Amino acid sequence: MKMEWRDGNRLRLLANGEQYFPRVFEAIRRSKETVLLETFILFEDQVGKQLHAVLLEAAQRGVKVEMMLDGYGSNDLSDEFISTLTAAGVRFLYYDPRPLVLGMRTNIFRRLHRKTVVCDGVIAFVGGINFSSEHNSSYGPEAKQDYAVEVRGPIVDDITRYVRQAISSQQVPRRWWGGRSHRPAHNATPGEAQVLFVWRDNDEHRDDIEQHYITMLREAKQEVIIANAYFFPGYHLLREMRSAAQRGVTVKLIVQGEPDMPIVKVGAELLYNYLVGGGVEIYEYIRRPLHAKIAVQDTQWSTVGSSNLDPLSLSLNLEANLMIHDRAFNQVLRNELNRLLAEECQRVEESQLPKQNWWQLSKSVVVFHFLRHFPAIAGWLPAHTPKLAQVPPPVQPEMETQDRVDPKERVKP
């Protein structure tokens, strides 16, 4: 499937669960033919139960519902939660479900990290928000700050084809290294309401999202603002951020100041001296955990999606972003980023940085070499080929001839 810029789309930025979940649930309620859904995390909490209810109702009225969940991120769903959906005709798949070993999950690499929903091939949602109550501000201090895009128009056809192909595939690509590396799809005639659907896989599109960020930084003339939850990108992207700042572009980076995982901040802080020393402004989001994967450049380019700028997203996980060329949407997203900067972020001043002694310098050298070579290293981790596993509907009582089996164990490769 070829990536192409599509004209004539309508876009809406959705912030957090308060804006995202009602729009998605309403789109599912209005669906007449198909619902396609992919997500990394679906928890059996208040939000998960609401999603379950609207999907079940859609299936019962004859809508073809197909959903694929990551076997690592969504492995705790109950048998009843799943079987009521499959009994109603929902096609329910796990991406790479694997058994626990000593009570621990083993499929920690190459996750299905996309978050996409498509209804009737007419409306689509792409972003970083999982189906979990922790994306609602009412969740408390640990609620995540995140974004998605609702889109209508020609780009929905591309999203539909891609998700349907992903869900229908019996196997995922086997190549972890080698193959072709694609240049970013060039926008020959930039205009308004243009959208490109970009994905990262482990086959021919291994670095497409990263390359779009690199190209964006090279072409920036005035300002770039990047907000990214798990920031530990490759050497080339770091270098382009510094290069843009040194030629006069205002480059602002928003990272987690109150991370959901402490190691996230430790990793990002190793890069502070290199970036701030090169003129990049770094801000820590301190209100609550940041989960965003968004950016704007100048007055027209922007992106929203599932891809972090870290080794997992850039070299291992299955991701999807929308690249957007639209002045109005750029302004909406820029306003939101500037609000975060003004109200909920704290700038990292040069005086706060650790002194560059031999120990700090040694760590930086190791980090940069690791970042530069990680894509090649990732080709060796791990060797197994992830597969899709469909959960069949429960056996009807009158046909039952044996004890009931755990639906997660009765899967088809």
Helices and strands as residue ranges (DSSP letters): E 10-15, H 16-30, E 34-39, H 46-60, E 64-70, H 79-87, E 91-95, E 116-119, E 123-127, G 133-135, G 137-139, E 147-152, H 155-168, E 194-200, H 208-219, E 223-228, H 235-246, E 250-256, H 262-269, H 272-277, E 281-285, E 293-297, E 301-305, H 311-315, E 319-325, H 327-343, E 345-347, G 350-352, H 358-378, E 388-391, G 397-399
